[in-house]
Amino acid sequence: MEDELRAAAFGDRPGADVWWALTGTPRQRWLAAVVLGGQGHYAAAATALGPLLRSGDHLIVSLAASTLASHRRQLGGHAAARPLDALALSTARAAEPTDQAEPTDQDDDGVDVAGARADALLGLAADALGAGRTAEARRLHARVTPQTWRTRVRHGWVAAEIELADGHAQRAVAPAETALHHAEAAGATRHILKSQLVLGTALVVWGTPESVERGAHLLQCDLNHTNPHGLLSLIWPTALVLLTTPPGRNSAESARLRETAANALSCVLRRADPISRRIAASSPWIPGSLLRSGEPPNADAETNFLTD
């Protein structure tokens, strides 16, 4: 059963039905929450993660806290994510063996103490980015030594996001490329698509004719492959970035992309828990132009939705 969940969370089946696992073991429930978050089922994921935060298993608490923090950030809640990432770091430390000579097994997907610690530090770095503290983000990012493919991928995402936040889009391309390479080598579909989003965004923001063309092509390909998997958390930001390119995009194409982004975000908000909806309503990173009637307005059209 865990193999099925891992294939959904970290492999080639990100759109799989994992609802059955919500009554399983703590690890199964955590894996299911990872999958459901990628599908935009934030309320269901939060419901699964809440009890895990209060469990006595330090590793599970750390992984659950990092996951919930990631879901908060995906709707612009960097401040709300910070205490969760701090909890993830403290419990990852508590999960470390007291006897340093004691051998520890390394999990291939980073579902272990070292992976949990890396998740927490990278989460805190992403939280700092959302608050505009790039120097702090760099310090936290530098404390991570990737040991597994998943940490290497997330390490590359945050490295690219730091460069983008500092106004160095060209420098963001290399770590984004590295993240994509590791995701492809692992055959992790959701991570591949997220890496393409980060890389495509870096190329578009770089702004040369060649980089914009390549970035737009990559993002369109990304959108085409994200839709069939139902990864709503990636669909709306991908369509949103595509709206900015190329300058000569016709009005019909722009309208289609805007509708795609609005539909995906609207669906995500309907599936979100009340805390997530409040976060989205007040976040400066959720464009008000995408919100449907009856959803809370937000006048600031800036976006900072990459941090995961």
Protein Blocks (a to p, Z undefined) as FASTA:
>chain_A
ZZmmmmmmmmmmlmbcfklmmmmcfklmmmmmmmmmmnopamlmmmmmmmmmmmcbfklm
mmmmmmmmmmmmmnopamlmmmmmmmmmmmmmmmpcfblklccdddfklpafklmmmmmm
mmmmmmmmmnopaklmmmmmmmpccfbfklmmmmmmmmmmmmmmnopaklmmmmmmmmmm
mmmmnopaklmmmmmmmmmmmmmmnopaklmmmmmmmmmmmmmmmmmnopaklmmmmmmm
mmmpcfklcfklmmmmmmmmmmmmmmmmmmpcfklmmmmmmpckbcfklpcghiacdfbf
cdcfkbZZ
